[in-house]
């Protein structure tokens, strides 16, 4: 008949709004102005009438500002929400909340005719408001005549294939099984079952029990952490019951860390007992099943009934005291079962197309205890080694992340379908914005070595700093820019402003590709910045909009010729503009080695004459011109602040005939360097500049003292 969705969670305050209009006679279409909101279909509206008390309505549809209210309970019976009043006899407001606070309460109401009618499909959506700690049995709905019962997590609350990322049940009690399915036409999906804190008598995580015979699905779940029990333990246990019409499906699940190492009991990931019919185990990943008691077995798949069908399963790392007792696939029914296209880390995955003897460390992203990530890693043997099972049984093609396997050419073995990072993007003009932290590594930034670098500096007086605000660095030859691996992490959000095709393998190579890096605090370490002391080499404009760039603040670096950009893994259209809006780390191995950069310091001698007690100095200021030797600039690793070199003037005293003092405005030159903070510490040195001391006839001039600033690591 109808699908009835109800929410399960602990959030009792999703928002409040006052209905402004109602239509219908129950259910009612109610006008609600609540935007934005966190209310979903399946939540409940509680409205308190001043005289009649609390009324509860199930939200069965939301379309813009029109929400459908179905009366459930309270007050004097079914009543329009728009007739309920507050203390001032105005329209009473509605408070929105989850319908149930526990999974058990939801299951207990599966025969409540206030919610359900015969042939309805009941869907309970468990939210990640908090962790559920409860023993769960699903066997209701038979009295009212439900067609099916589904316990799931809404799409926004689902895990991403790793523990701790979605709706979670963490049972701490001591029942024999933490989760029992005891009815047919039942689906349990998209949940994490964390068994790390169960009591010592818990023998199984999920139990396919009595009466769970037809159309029973357990899919896209994560089950882990059942350890150190007083009995034999099973991540999943399928009871022998029913008849030849049985259809029980366990698909696209991840099980790991089923460890009975501190007892004398056995451990198995998935156990199918004898007396079964029609058990289908497709695309599951079972990792690390351990039993260390003498003679105790550790099996990833323990198959006791031949009417079991196993395809596309990974069984990895069975661990027992004796090698003969550790098996990825085993027990009496396995040899007679239907099985192929499976993978084991031992030799037990029999079948023409199965893989054996694989190393579990080469299969998964991470097997580190506590941070397991059992997605397939690049190059894993399971990739493209499975068989295409189509779309039947229902959702067998949907992997642990919700990815549709039917969109790729070949299926993988295991719960995860590996998706390459190679994605094609067009059109030619696409803007790609990466909203997460990125790492940019530049191996060799600019070639050729002979690119001309011209420093345009004007110095009014010797006392002025050299690095002027508008110093321009122009490269007059063709340049090649090579970027080895540009963007990480994989989770960087990419927003495309038009209909696009992305190619991530060897991407951008246009003559005029633009890449603006809008990063925060890049770090540049300058080991050998500029020689001689007075040469200011301005390197900044390759990276625009950098909060703290390379000296000076307003330096502009212009590439005047064609630029070729080769990107191994990045974005490709011909004129792609990429704006990186988060933190970057830039590593530059060899930045610029121009042959023709000039920096030379020479001085014009002032002339001093004394007439009738008067003193004349010409010119008034010694002029310094920047012109000569070839500097070489290497940037190996990193610096966070602006470095600059300043040329300052010190006024000397000239003594004539022992009694006349002349103080020209600028004669002796003091060369110094000011340097911003180094991070990490580095070494800066400058070679000897050539400064000619001015000659003053009949006067004594102190020879300028030139020092070399040196900063040790």
ZAKOL-715211 format. One line per 4 residues: number of its first residue (from 1); their letters; for each residue x, z, y of C-alpha. Coordinates in nm, 2 decimals, always signed. Example, Ala and Ser with C-alpha at 12.3 -4.5 7.8 and 13.67 -1.06 7.14 Angstrom:
2
1	AS	+1.23,+0.78,-0.45 | +1.37,+0.71,-0.11
This chain:
713
1	XXXX	+0.00,+0.00,+0.00 | +0.22,+0.13,+0.29 | +0.57,+0.26,+0.34 | +0.56,+0.61,+0.48
5	XXXX	+0.88,+0.72,+0.64 | +0.95,+1.09,+0.72 | +1.26,+1.24,+0.88 | +1.47,+1.53,+0.73
9	XXXX	+1.71,+1.72,+0.95 | +1.75,+2.04,+1.16 | +1.71,+1.89,+1.51 | +1.39,+2.05,+1.65
13	XXXX	+1.43,+1.92,+2.00 | +1.46,+1.54,+2.03 | +1.28,+1.52,+2.36 | +0.96,+1.61,+2.55
17	XXXX	+0.71,+1.38,+2.71 | +0.35,+1.39,+2.83 | +0.12,+1.13,+2.69 | -0.03,+0.91,+2.97
21	XXXX	-0.29,+0.73,+2.76 | -0.44,+0.69,+2.41 | -0.63,+0.42,+2.23 | -0.78,+0.41,+1.88
25	XXXX	-0.96,+0.67,+1.67 | -0.68,+0.79,+1.45 | -0.40,+0.70,+1.42 | -0.37,+0.66,+1.80
29	XXXX	-0.15,+0.43,+2.01 | -0.01,+0.67,+2.27 | +0.17,+0.57,+2.59 | +0.49,+0.77,+2.60
33	XXXX	+0.75,+0.73,+2.88 | +1.07,+0.87,+2.73 | +1.38,+0.66,+2.79 | +1.64,+0.68,+2.66
37	XXXX	+1.53,+0.89,+2.36 | +1.65,+0.99,+2.01 | +1.31,+0.98,+1.85 | +1.27,+0.76,+1.54
41	XXXX	+0.98,+0.65,+1.32 | +0.93,+0.94,+1.08 | +0.98,+1.22,+1.34 | +0.70,+1.45,+1.44
45	XXXX	+0.53,+1.52,+1.77 | +0.42,+1.88,+1.82 | +0.15,+1.93,+2.09 | +0.03,+2.28,+2.18
49	XXXX	-0.33,+2.30,+2.32 | -0.39,+2.60,+2.54 | -0.69,+2.72,+2.34 | -0.67,+2.53,+2.00
53	XXXX	-0.30,+2.60,+1.92 | -0.04,+2.36,+1.77 | -0.11,+2.01,+1.65 | +0.14,+1.80,+1.45
57	XXXX	+0.15,+1.42,+1.45 | +0.37,+1.19,+1.25 | +0.53,+0.90,+1.45 | +0.46,+0.59,+1.24
61	XXXX	+0.56,+0.32,+1.48 | +0.75,+0.29,+1.81 | +0.71,-0.03,+2.03 | +0.84,+0.01,+2.38
65	XXXX	+0.63,+0.28,+2.54 | +0.35,+0.25,+2.28 | +0.40,+0.50,+2.00 | +0.16,+0.55,+1.70
69	XXXX	+0.06,+0.91,+1.63 | -0.09,+1.00,+1.29 | -0.26,+1.34,+1.27 | -0.10,+1.56,+1.00
73	XXXX	-0.21,+1.92,+1.06 | -0.30,+2.20,+1.30 | -0.56,+2.29,+1.55 | -0.93,+2.23,+1.45
77	XXXX	-0.85,+1.90,+1.26 | -0.79,+1.54,+1.36 | -0.79,+1.52,+1.74 | -0.67,+1.26,+1.99
81	XXXX	-0.34,+1.37,+2.15 | -0.49,+1.28,+2.49 | -0.76,+1.55,+2.47 | -0.52,+1.84,+2.43
85	XXXX	-0.45,+2.05,+2.75 | -0.20,+2.29,+2.88 | -0.26,+2.62,+3.06 | -0.35,+2.43,+3.38
89	XXXX	-0.60,+2.21,+3.19 | -0.38,+1.91,+3.24 | -0.25,+1.68,+2.97 | -0.04,+1.89,+2.72
93	XXXX	+0.31,+1.76,+2.66 | +0.46,+1.65,+2.32 | +0.78,+1.79,+2.18 | +0.95,+1.57,+1.92
97	XXXX	+1.14,+1.71,+1.62 | +1.24,+1.62,+1.26 | +0.94,+1.64,+1.02 | +1.13,+1.84,+0.76
101	XXXX	+1.43,+2.07,+0.79 | +1.53,+2.05,+0.42 | +1.53,+1.78,+0.15 | +1.35,+2.03,-0.08
105	XXXX	+1.06,+2.06,+0.17 | +1.03,+1.68,+0.19 | +1.02,+1.65,-0.19 | +0.76,+1.93,-0.22
109	XXXX	+0.52,+1.73,+0.00 | +0.54,+1.40,-0.19 | +0.19,+1.47,-0.32 | +0.05,+1.58,+0.02
113	XXXX	-0.24,+1.35,+0.10 | -0.20,+1.42,+0.47 | +0.10,+1.19,+0.45 | +0.05,+0.97,+0.14
117	XXXX	-0.21,+0.77,-0.04 | -0.21,+0.61,-0.38 | +0.04,+0.33,-0.42 | +0.24,+0.42,-0.10
121	XXXX	+0.61,+0.40,-0.09 | +0.76,+0.73,+0.03 | +1.09,+0.71,+0.22 | +1.27,+1.03,+0.33
125	XXXX	+1.55,+0.97,+0.59 | +1.81,+1.25,+0.59 | +1.99,+1.29,+0.92 | +2.34,+1.41,+0.98
129	XXXX	+2.21,+1.69,+1.22 | +2.39,+1.94,+1.00 | +2.51,+1.98,+0.64 | +2.25,+2.02,+0.37
133	XXXX	+2.32,+2.30,+0.12 | +2.05,+2.29,-0.15 | +1.98,+2.22,-0.51 | +1.77,+1.90,-0.52
137	XXXX	+1.52,+1.78,-0.78 | +1.31,+1.47,-0.72 | +1.01,+1.46,-0.95 | +0.71,+1.45,-0.71
141	XXXX	+0.46,+1.19,-0.61 | +0.29,+1.15,-0.94 | -0.03,+1.33,-0.85 | -0.10,+1.12,-0.55
145	XXXX	+0.02,+0.81,-0.73 | +0.32,+0.70,-0.52 | +0.46,+0.36,-0.61 | +0.82,+0.46,-0.53
149	XXXX	+1.03,+0.74,-0.38 | +1.35,+0.68,-0.18 | +1.59,+0.93,-0.04 | +1.83,+0.77,+0.20
153	XXXX	+2.01,+0.81,+0.53 | +1.90,+0.59,+0.83 | +2.15,+0.32,+0.92 | +2.28,+0.52,+1.22
157	XXXX	+2.36,+0.82,+1.00 | +2.53,+0.65,+0.70 | +2.89,+0.71,+0.59 | +3.15,+0.44,+0.63
161	XXXX	+3.29,+0.47,+0.28 | +3.49,+0.79,+0.35 | +3.39,+1.15,+0.31 | +3.27,+1.34,+0.62
165	XXXX	+3.14,+1.04,+0.81 | +2.77,+1.05,+0.74 | +2.48,+1.25,+0.60 | +2.62,+1.51,+0.36
169	XXXX	+2.49,+1.75,+0.09 | +2.74,+2.03,+0.02 | +2.59,+2.24,-0.26 | +2.72,+2.59,-0.29
173	XXXX	+2.48,+2.72,-0.56 | +2.52,+2.75,-0.94 | +2.25,+2.53,-1.10 | +2.37,+2.32,-1.39
177	XXXX	+2.34,+2.00,-1.19 | +2.34,+1.98,-0.81 | +2.11,+1.68,-0.79 | +1.85,+1.58,-1.05
181	XXXX	+1.64,+1.26,-1.06 | +1.34,+1.33,-1.28 | +1.10,+1.04,-1.20 | +1.10,+0.66,-1.24
185	XXXX	+1.08,+0.42,-0.94 | +1.33,+0.64,-0.75 | +1.62,+0.55,-0.53 | +1.90,+0.78,-0.40
189	XXXX	+2.13,+0.60,-0.16 | +2.38,+0.63,+0.14 | +2.45,+1.00,+0.09 | +2.77,+1.20,+0.04
193	XXXX	+2.75,+1.47,-0.23 | +3.04,+1.72,-0.17 | +3.09,+1.94,-0.47 | +3.40,+2.13,-0.36
197	XXXX	+3.22,+2.46,-0.30 | +2.98,+2.47,-0.60 | +2.95,+2.77,-0.83 | +3.14,+2.78,-1.16
201	XXXX	+2.84,+2.68,-1.37 | +2.77,+2.34,-1.21 | +2.83,+2.08,-1.48 | +2.72,+1.76,-1.30
205	XXXX	+2.69,+1.61,-0.96 | +2.40,+1.37,-1.01 | +2.19,+1.39,-1.32 | +1.96,+1.11,-1.44
209	XXXX	+1.72,+1.34,-1.62 | +1.41,+1.33,-1.83 | +1.14,+1.08,-1.71 | +1.39,+0.89,-1.49
213	XXXX	+1.37,+0.58,-1.70 | +1.26,+0.27,-1.51 | +1.38,+0.13,-1.18 | +1.60,+0.42,-1.10
217	XXXX	+1.88,+0.34,-0.85 | +2.17,+0.55,-0.74 | +2.37,+0.33,-0.50 | +2.61,+0.34,-0.21
221	XXXX	+2.69,+0.71,-0.25 | +3.01,+0.91,-0.23 | +3.04,+1.19,-0.49 | +3.35,+1.40,-0.50
225	XXXX	+3.52,+1.74,-0.55 | +3.37,+1.89,-0.87 | +3.65,+2.11,-0.99 | +3.74,+2.41,-1.21
229	XXXX	+3.41,+2.48,-1.39 | +3.33,+2.69,-1.70 | +3.19,+2.39,-1.88 | +3.25,+2.02,-1.94
233	XXXX	+3.20,+1.84,-1.60 | +3.07,+1.50,-1.50 | +3.05,+1.34,-1.16 | +2.73,+1.16,-1.29
237	XXXX	+2.55,+1.23,-1.62 | +2.29,+0.99,-1.77 | +2.07,+1.16,-2.02 | +1.96,+0.98,-2.34
241	XXXX	+1.59,+0.93,-2.29 | +1.32,+0.66,-2.27 | +1.30,+0.33,-2.45 | +1.41,-0.03,-2.45
245	XXXX	+1.23,-0.09,-2.12 | +1.47,+0.15,-1.94 | +1.63,+0.02,-1.62 | +1.88,+0.27,-1.47
249	XXXX	+2.13,+0.14,-1.21 | +2.44,+0.30,-1.08 | +2.59,+0.06,-0.82 | +2.85,+0.05,-0.54
253	XXXX	+2.93,+0.42,-0.55 | +3.26,+0.60,-0.51 | +3.35,+0.90,-0.72 | +3.67,+1.09,-0.71
257	XXXX	+3.85,+1.42,-0.77 | +3.66,+1.54,-1.08 | +3.91,+1.80,-1.18 | +3.87,+2.06,-1.46
261	XXXX	+4.24,+2.14,-1.47 | +4.21,+2.52,-1.46 | +3.99,+2.55,-1.77 | +3.98,+2.44,-2.13
265	XXXX	+3.70,+2.19,-2.07 | +3.68,+1.82,-2.04 | +3.61,+1.60,-1.74 | +3.45,+1.26,-1.69
269	XXXX	+3.36,+1.05,-1.38 | +3.05,+0.89,-1.53 | +2.90,+0.99,-1.86 | +2.63,+0.78,-2.04
273	XXXX	+2.51,+0.99,-2.34 | +2.38,+0.85,-2.67 | +2.01,+0.76,-2.71 | +2.00,+0.56,-2.39
277	XXXX	+1.87,+0.21,-2.31 | +1.94,-0.02,-2.02 | +2.21,+0.16,-1.82 | +2.38,-0.07,-1.57
281	XXXX	+2.71,+0.03,-1.41 | +2.81,-0.23,-1.14 | +3.07,-0.23,-0.87 | +3.17,+0.14,-0.88
285	XXXX	+3.50,+0.30,-0.81 | +3.61,+0.61,-1.01 | +3.94,+0.77,-0.91 | +4.13,+1.07,-1.04
289	XXXX	+3.96,+1.25,-1.33 | +4.17,+1.54,-1.46 | +4.16,+1.78,-1.76 | +4.47,+1.97,-1.86
293	XXXX	+4.35,+2.19,-2.15 | +4.51,+2.11,-2.49 | +4.30,+1.85,-2.66 | +4.07,+1.81,-2.36
297	XXXX	+3.98,+1.46,-2.26 | +3.98,+1.31,-1.91 | +3.77,+0.99,-1.88 | +3.67,+0.79,-1.58
301	XXXX	+3.39,+0.62,-1.78 | +3.27,+0.81,-2.09 | +3.03,+0.57,-2.27 | +2.85,+0.70,-2.57
305	XXXX	+2.57,+0.43,-2.59 | +2.62,+0.06,-2.66 | +2.32,-0.04,-2.45 | +2.53,+0.00,-2.14
309	XXXX	+2.64,-0.28,-1.91 | +2.97,-0.25,-1.71 | +3.09,-0.51,-1.46 | +3.31,-0.50,-1.16
313	XXXX	+3.41,-0.13,-1.20 | +3.75,+0.03,-1.11 | +3.87,+0.32,-1.32 | +4.19,+0.47,-1.19
317	XXXX	+4.41,+0.77,-1.27 | +4.27,+0.95,-1.57 | +4.50,+1.26,-1.62 | +4.51,+1.48,-1.93
321	XXXX	+4.77,+1.70,-2.10 | +4.81,+1.44,-2.37 | +4.83,+1.07,-2.30 | +4.60,+1.00,-2.59
325	XXXX	+4.33,+1.20,-2.42 | +4.34,+1.03,-2.08 | +4.14,+0.71,-2.07 | +3.99,+0.50,-1.79
329	XXXX	+3.72,+0.36,-2.03 | +3.64,+0.53,-2.36 | +3.42,+0.70,-2.61 | +3.22,+0.57,-2.91
333	XXXX	+2.98,+0.34,-2.72 | +3.22,+0.16,-2.50 | +3.35,-0.10,-2.76 | +3.00,-0.21,-2.84
337	XXXX	+2.88,-0.22,-2.48 | +2.86,-0.52,-2.26 | +3.16,-0.51,-2.04 | +3.39,-0.75,-1.85
341	XXXX	+3.55,-0.80,-1.50 | +3.66,-0.43,-1.49 | +3.99,-0.29,-1.38 | +4.19,+0.01,-1.52
345	XXXX	+4.52,+0.17,-1.45 | +4.57,+0.20,-1.82 | +4.50,-0.05,-2.10 | +4.14,+0.04,-2.17
349	XXXX	+3.95,-0.21,-1.95 | +3.89,-0.46,-2.23 | +3.72,-0.79,-2.17 | +3.85,-1.14,-2.12
353	XXXX	+3.84,-1.12,-1.74 | +3.93,-0.75,-1.69 | +4.26,-0.63,-1.54 | +4.47,-0.35,-1.69
357	XXXX	+4.78,-0.15,-1.61 | +4.73,-0.16,-1.24 | +4.90,+0.10,-1.01 | +4.64,+0.31,-0.83
361	XXXX	+4.87,+0.35,-0.53 | +4.86,-0.03,-0.49 | +4.48,-0.04,-0.50 | +4.35,+0.19,-0.22
365	XXXX	+4.41,+0.25,+0.15 | +4.49,+0.62,+0.09 | +4.51,+0.85,-0.21 | +4.64,+1.14,-0.01
369	XXXX	+4.44,+1.45,-0.12 | +4.19,+1.56,+0.14 | +4.20,+1.23,+0.33 | +4.12,+0.98,+0.05
373	XXXX	+4.02,+0.63,+0.16 | +3.92,+0.43,-0.15 | +3.86,+0.10,+0.03 | +4.08,-0.17,-0.11
377	XXXX	+4.40,-0.23,+0.06 | +4.54,-0.57,+0.15 | +4.69,-0.74,-0.16 | +4.50,-0.51,-0.41
381	XXXX	+4.46,-0.68,-0.75 | +4.09,-0.61,-0.74 | +4.03,-0.85,-0.45 | +3.85,-1.17,-0.56
385	XXXX	+3.88,-1.06,-0.93 | +3.51,-0.97,-0.98 | +3.21,-1.17,-1.10 | +2.93,-1.27,-0.86
389	XXXX	+2.62,-1.07,-0.97 | +2.39,-1.24,-0.72 | +2.12,-1.02,-0.55 | +1.96,-0.87,-0.87
393	XXXX	+1.93,-0.58,-0.94 | +1.82,-0.50,-0.58 | +2.11,-0.46,-0.33 | +2.39,-0.50,-0.60
397	XXXX	+2.54,-0.73,-0.34 | +2.57,-0.46,-0.07 | +2.90,-0.28,-0.08 | +2.99,+0.08,+0.01
401	XXXX	+3.01,-0.01,+0.38 | +2.68,-0.22,+0.39 | +2.87,-0.55,+0.37 | +2.69,-0.83,+0.19
405	XXXX	+2.92,-0.97,-0.08 | +2.71,-1.29,-0.09 | +2.87,-1.40,+0.24 | +3.21,-1.44,+0.08
409	XXXX	+3.32,-1.69,-0.19 | +3.45,-1.44,-0.45 | +3.34,-1.08,-0.53 | +3.59,-0.80,-0.56
413	XXXX	+3.60,-0.53,-0.83 | +3.50,-0.19,-0.72 | +3.26,-0.04,-0.46 | +3.44,-0.20,-0.16
417	XXXX	+3.44,-0.56,-0.08 | +3.77,-0.63,+0.10 | +3.72,-0.82,+0.42 | +4.02,-1.00,+0.57
421	XXXX	+4.09,-0.95,+0.94 | +4.10,-1.33,+0.98 | +3.79,-1.41,+1.17 | +3.74,-1.74,+1.35
425	XXXX	+3.63,-1.75,+1.72 | +3.53,-2.02,+1.95 | +3.46,-2.15,+2.22 | +3.78,-2.22,+2.42
429	XXXX	+3.69,-1.98,+2.70 | +3.61,-1.64,+2.54 | +3.66,-1.30,+2.70 | +3.76,-1.04,+2.45
433	XXXX	+3.75,-0.67,+2.56 | +3.91,-0.42,+2.33 | +3.76,-0.07,+2.40 | +3.98,+0.14,+2.17
437	XXXX	+4.34,+0.25,+2.17 | +4.58,-0.04,+2.12 | +4.94,-0.09,+2.03 | +5.12,-0.39,+2.16
441	XXXX	+5.46,-0.48,+2.03 | +5.67,-0.75,+2.20 | +5.97,-0.85,+2.00 | +6.13,-1.11,+2.23
445	XXXX	+5.95,-1.16,+2.55 | +6.11,-1.43,+2.76 | +6.33,-1.72,+2.68 | +6.54,-1.92,+2.76
449	XXXX	+6.83,-1.70,+2.87 | +6.91,-1.93,+3.16 | +6.58,-1.90,+3.34 | +6.66,-1.87,+3.71
453	XXXX	+6.57,-1.54,+3.87 | +6.56,-1.54,+4.25 | +6.55,-1.22,+4.44 | +6.41,-1.25,+4.79
457	XXXX	+6.52,-0.94,+4.99 | +6.54,-0.89,+5.36 | +6.73,-0.60,+5.51 | +6.68,-0.52,+5.88
461	XXXX	+6.94,-0.24,+5.89 | +7.19,-0.10,+5.65 | +6.98,+0.22,+5.64 | +6.68,+0.04,+5.48
465	XXXX	+6.61,+0.05,+5.10 | +6.68,-0.28,+4.92 | +6.37,-0.32,+4.70 | +6.12,-0.46,+4.96
469	XXXX	+5.75,-0.46,+4.90 | +5.72,-0.83,+4.84 | +6.03,-0.91,+4.64 | +5.95,-1.22,+4.43
473	XXXX	+6.11,-1.30,+4.10 | +6.05,-1.67,+4.01 | +6.15,-1.82,+3.68 | +6.20,-2.19,+3.74
477	XXXX	+6.25,-2.31,+3.38 | +6.01,-2.34,+3.08 | +5.95,-2.01,+2.91 | +5.85,-1.91,+2.57
481	XXXX	+5.66,-1.58,+2.51 | +5.65,-1.46,+2.15 | +5.42,-1.17,+2.05 | +5.48,-1.06,+1.69
485	XXXX	+5.18,-0.83,+1.63 | +4.96,-0.76,+1.92 | +4.65,-0.56,+1.87 | +4.58,-0.24,+1.67
489	XXXX	+4.38,-0.05,+1.54 | +4.14,-0.24,+1.33 | +3.85,-0.04,+1.48 | +3.91,-0.17,+1.84
493	XXXX	+3.57,-0.28,+1.97 | +3.56,-0.65,+2.06 | +3.28,-0.78,+2.28 | +3.24,-1.15,+2.32
497	XXXX	+3.05,-1.29,+2.61 | +2.94,-1.61,+2.45 | +2.88,-1.77,+2.11 | +3.23,-1.75,+1.96
501	XXXX	+3.45,-1.84,+1.66 | +3.75,-1.62,+1.61 | +4.07,-1.70,+1.43 | +4.30,-1.40,+1.39
505	XXXX	+4.58,-1.57,+1.19 | +4.83,-1.73,+1.44 | +4.61,-1.77,+1.73 | +4.69,-1.86,+2.09
509	XXXX	+4.92,-2.13,+2.19 | +4.78,-2.29,+2.51 | +5.00,-2.39,+2.81 | +4.81,-2.16,+3.04
513	XXXX	+4.68,-1.87,+2.83 | +4.62,-1.57,+3.04 | +4.66,-1.21,+2.91 | +4.59,-0.93,+3.14
517	XXXX	+4.69,-0.59,+3.01 | +4.48,-0.33,+3.20 | +4.66,-0.04,+3.03 | +4.71,+0.33,+3.13
521	XXXX	+5.06,+0.46,+3.16 | +5.27,+0.21,+2.97 | +5.62,+0.34,+2.89 | +5.92,+0.14,+2.97
525	XXXX	+6.27,+0.26,+2.89 | +6.55,+0.09,+3.08 | +6.89,+0.14,+2.93 | +7.08,-0.09,+3.16
529	XXXX	+6.88,-0.18,+3.46 | +7.08,-0.36,+3.72 | +7.44,-0.43,+3.82 | +7.59,-0.41,+4.08
533	XXXX	+7.44,-0.09,+4.24 | +7.27,-0.26,+4.52 | +7.09,-0.54,+4.33 | +6.72,-0.48,+4.30
537	XXXX	+6.57,-0.67,+4.01 | +6.19,-0.65,+4.03 | +6.01,-0.67,+3.70 | +5.64,-0.59,+3.72
541	XXXX	+5.38,-0.86,+3.74 | +5.39,-0.98,+3.38 | +5.17,-0.68,+3.32 | +4.90,-0.66,+3.58
545	XXXX	+4.71,-0.35,+3.68 | +4.94,-0.10,+3.53 | +4.91,+0.24,+3.68 | +5.28,+0.32,+3.66
549	XXXX	+5.48,+0.00,+3.61 | +5.83,-0.11,+3.66 | +5.99,-0.08,+4.01 | +5.89,-0.15,+4.28
553	XXXX	+5.51,-0.09,+4.32 | +5.43,-0.42,+4.48 | +5.68,-0.64,+4.30 | +5.55,-0.98,+4.20
557	XXXX	+5.68,-1.18,+3.91 | +5.57,-1.54,+3.90 | +5.62,-1.78,+3.61 | +5.64,-2.13,+3.77
561	XXXX	+5.64,-2.34,+3.46 | +5.46,-2.39,+3.13 | +5.43,-2.08,+2.92 | +5.38,-2.09,+2.54
565	XXXX	+5.22,-1.78,+2.38 | +5.24,-1.74,+2.00 | +5.03,-1.45,+1.86 | +5.03,-1.37,+1.49
569	XXXX	+4.72,-1.16,+1.49 | +4.51,-1.17,+1.80 | +4.24,-1.39,+1.97 | +4.25,-1.76,+1.98
573	XXXX	+4.08,-1.99,+2.21 | +4.28,-2.23,+2.42 | +4.21,-2.05,+2.74 | +4.13,-1.71,+2.60
577	XXXX	+4.14,-1.42,+2.85 | +4.21,-1.08,+2.68 | +4.16,-0.76,+2.88 | +4.29,-0.45,+2.71
581	XXXX	+4.11,-0.16,+2.86 | +4.28,+0.13,+2.68 | +4.62,+0.30,+2.63 | +4.90,+0.06,+2.54
585	XXXX	+5.25,+0.11,+2.42 | +5.48,-0.18,+2.52 | +5.81,-0.22,+2.36 | +6.03,-0.49,+2.51
589	XXXX	+6.35,-0.58,+2.32 | +6.50,-0.84,+2.55 | +6.33,-0.90,+2.87 | +6.53,-1.12,+3.11
593	XXXX	+6.88,-1.25,+3.11 | +6.91,-1.48,+3.41 | +7.25,-1.64,+3.48 | +7.18,-1.71,+3.85
597	XXXX	+7.05,-1.37,+3.99 | +7.26,-1.30,+4.29 | +7.35,-0.97,+4.45 | +7.64,-0.92,+4.68
601	XXXX	+7.71,-0.68,+4.96 | +7.93,-0.77,+5.26 | +7.95,-0.63,+5.61 | +8.00,-0.77,+5.96
605	XXXX	+8.27,-0.58,+6.15 | +8.15,-0.42,+6.47 | +8.37,-0.44,+6.78 | +8.42,-0.13,+7.00
609	XXXX	+8.55,-0.15,+7.35 | +8.61,+0.12,+7.62 | +8.58,+0.03,+7.98 | +8.60,+0.28,+8.27
613	XXXX	+8.49,+0.57,+8.04 | +8.20,+0.36,+7.91 | +8.17,+0.26,+7.54 | +8.04,-0.07,+7.40
617	XXXX	+7.98,-0.13,+7.03 | +7.89,-0.49,+6.92 | +7.69,-0.55,+6.72 | +7.48,-0.24,+6.74
621	XXXX	+7.43,-0.22,+6.36 | +7.65,-0.34,+6.08 | +7.46,-0.60,+5.90 | +7.46,-0.60,+5.52
625	XXXX	+7.36,-0.91,+5.32 | +7.27,-0.91,+4.96 | +7.41,-1.21,+4.79 | +7.65,-1.21,+4.49
629	XXXX	+7.76,-1.12,+4.13 | +7.54,-1.21,+3.83 | +7.35,-0.91,+3.70 | +7.23,-0.89,+3.34
633	XXXX	+6.92,-0.70,+3.27 | +6.83,-0.55,+2.93 | +6.52,-0.36,+2.86 | +6.53,-0.21,+2.51
637	XXXX	+6.27,+0.05,+2.48 | +6.09,+0.25,+2.75 | +6.04,+0.42,+3.11 | +5.73,+0.58,+3.27
641	XXXX	+5.80,+0.59,+3.64 | +5.92,+0.36,+3.91 | +6.30,+0.32,+3.95 | +6.45,+0.20,+4.27
645	XXXX	+6.79,+0.16,+4.43 | +6.83,+0.25,+4.80 | +7.10,+0.15,+5.04 | +7.13,+0.41,+5.31
649	XXXX	+7.35,+0.44,+5.63 | +7.55,+0.74,+5.74 | +7.66,+0.76,+6.10 | +8.04,+0.84,+6.11
653	XXXX	+8.23,+0.98,+6.41 | +8.50,+0.76,+6.57 | +8.77,+0.94,+6.76 | +8.97,+0.75,+7.03
657	XXXX	+9.29,+0.89,+7.19 | +9.19,+1.23,+7.06 | +8.92,+1.29,+7.32 | +8.66,+1.01,+7.31
661	XXXX	+8.38,+1.02,+7.05 | +8.19,+0.70,+6.96 | +7.89,+0.72,+6.73 | +7.77,+0.37,+6.64
665	XXXX	+7.42,+0.34,+6.49 | +7.55,+0.22,+6.16 | +7.90,+0.16,+6.03 | +7.98,+0.36,+5.72
669	XXXX	+7.75,+0.28,+5.43 | +7.65,+0.53,+5.17 | +7.52,+0.38,+4.84 | +7.29,+0.59,+4.63
673	XXXX	+7.03,+0.56,+4.37 | +6.69,+0.73,+4.34 | +6.53,+0.72,+4.00 | +6.19,+0.82,+3.88
677	XXXX	+6.13,+1.04,+3.57 | +6.27,+0.90,+3.25 | +6.06,+0.91,+2.94 | +6.22,+0.92,+2.69
681	XXXX	+6.56,+1.01,+2.86 | +6.79,+0.72,+2.89 | +7.12,+0.61,+3.05 | +7.15,+0.42,+3.38
685	XXXX	+7.48,+0.30,+3.52 | +7.59,+0.06,+3.79 | +7.91,-0.13,+3.83 | +8.13,-0.11,+4.14
689	XXXX	+7.98,-0.29,+4.44 | +8.21,-0.44,+4.70 | +8.16,-0.30,+5.05 | +8.40,-0.40,+5.33
693	XXXX	+8.44,-0.11,+5.57 | +8.40,-0.22,+5.94 | +8.71,-0.24,+6.16 | +8.70,-0.08,+6.50
697	XXXX	+8.99,-0.14,+6.73 | +9.16,+0.18,+6.84 | +8.92,+0.39,+6.64 | +8.94,+0.59,+6.32
701	XXXX	+8.67,+0.51,+6.07 | +8.61,+0.72,+5.76 | +8.61,+0.50,+5.45 | +8.27,+0.51,+5.29
705	XXXX	+8.25,+0.72,+4.97 | +8.09,+0.51,+4.69 | +7.96,+0.70,+4.39 | +7.82,+0.59,+4.06
709	XXXX	+7.50,+0.77,+3.97 | +7.50,+0.85,+3.59 | +7.22,+1.00,+3.40 | +7.31,+1.11,+3.05
713	X	+7.05,+1.11,+2.77
